[in-house]
Amino acid sequence: MAKKKARRGTTGKVRLSNKTKNPKRVPRFVPRGDGEGVVSWNKEGTVAQNYAKLNIVMDVNKIAIDTNAGKDTPVELLVPPEREKFTPMPERTRAELRPLVRKYGDDVRKMARDRKVNKWQRTQAQLEKLLEHYRASLEHDGVPE
């Protein structure tokens, strides 16, 4: 028992480098020299503004180089529009809602108060969300109510 305590005290602190403390930090780039073509860094401007002025790409994933033009000019990639994500309702949940919809239609308040058919005692707000998802999944599947 005493040896464990003695060993526990000998380990030092774990020190993190700045890279692991803040992985999203944008690295600073300050051009040096007084030669021709060197643009001065604007201290009042943001990093993104200075990078744009210096033609430096900040996010390589969003910009590609146009090789057809013969120059290395940054060109924005054509990103396809985001599709609407649809998750189908599980069959078990559909089976729970079918008798409620048959009996009450759109009246969510009565559905919430019925103890026999609403076995899981879902609240009015929960049933409203489920019915919206239920109708969307029926429409997605092409099944009439």
N, C-alpha and C positions, 0 to 999 in steps of 0.2 A: 504494500500500500504506500509506503513512504517513497519507494523508488518512482512510482508513477507521478507523484506530486513533484518530485525533484526534476523529472524529465519535462514535465509540463511547463515549468518556469524557464527552461533554457531556450525555448524557441523565441525568435525575435518577431518584430512586427512585420506584417506583409505590406510592402510598399507598392503602390500602383503608379505606373507611369502616367503622364498627362494624356497619352494616346488612349489608354483604357478608361481614364476618368471621363473623358468627353469624346466619344468616337465620332460625333457628328460635326466636330469643329472643322471649319474650312481652313485649310492651310494658307498662310499668308505668302504672297509672292510680291516681292519688291524688287524691281529691276535696278541693277547697279551699273554705274558707268555714265560717261558723258558723251558717248559716241553718237553718230548719226543714226536715227531710227529708234533711239531709246526715248520712250515717252515717260514723262514724270508721273509719279504716283500722286493722286489727288487725296490728301489726307481727310478732306471734308466729305468725299464721296464714299459710297459703300464699296465693299469688296466686289460685288457683282458689277457695279458701274465701272470700276477700274479694270476688271477683267474684260468687260465688253470693249472698253476703249483700247485695250492692249491686244484684242482679238484672241483672248485665251478662253478656252472652253471650260466652264465650271463643272457641268454634269455631262460626262462623256456618253452616258446611256441615252440622253435625249437628243444628241446632235451627232451627225455623221459628216464625213468629209466628202465633198463633191469632187470626184476624180475626173468626170467628163469635161469639166470646164478647164482643166489643165492647171488650175490654181488650187491651193489648199484653202478653200473658203468654207466656213461652217454652214451647213444646210440642215434645217429641221427635218426630222424624220416624219413620215406620214403615219400617224398612229391611228389604228382603226377605232371607231367609236365604241365605247364600252357597252356591252350587251346587258340587258336587264337580266339579273340573276333570279331564277325561279327554283324554289325547292318544293317538290311535290309533297302533299300532305300524306302522312302514313295511313295505310288502309285501316288500321285499328282506330285512329282518331276519326276517320270518315265514318266508320261503323258506329261510333258513339254519337256522332252528330246527326246521322240520317233519321233516326226516330224523332229527334227533337224538331228537325226541319219539317218532317211530315206532319207532326202534330200541331206545331205552332207557327210555321212559316218564318216570318221575319220578327216576330214578337220575342225579343231577347229577354225582356223582363219576366214574362211568364215561363220561359225556358229555365231561367235561373231559379225560380221558386218551386219548380216541379222536382220533388225529391226522388220519385220513382224512375222517371225517364233520364234525368240528369244524375246519373249514378255517382259521378266524381264531384258533384256539388260545385261546379264551376260558377264563378261570379258572372254578373252581367257584362262587365268589361272583358273578361276572358272569353266569354261566348261571342261577343262582338268581333274580337280579333280572329277567333277561330272560324266564325262564319265567313268573314272576309276572305280568309285563306282557303276555306272550303269551296267557296264560289269560284275563286281564281283557279283552283286546281281542277274543278269540274270544267271550267271554260278552256283551260289548257289541254285537258284530255279530250275535249269535244264530246263530253257526256252530258245529255240533257238531265235536268233535275228531276 
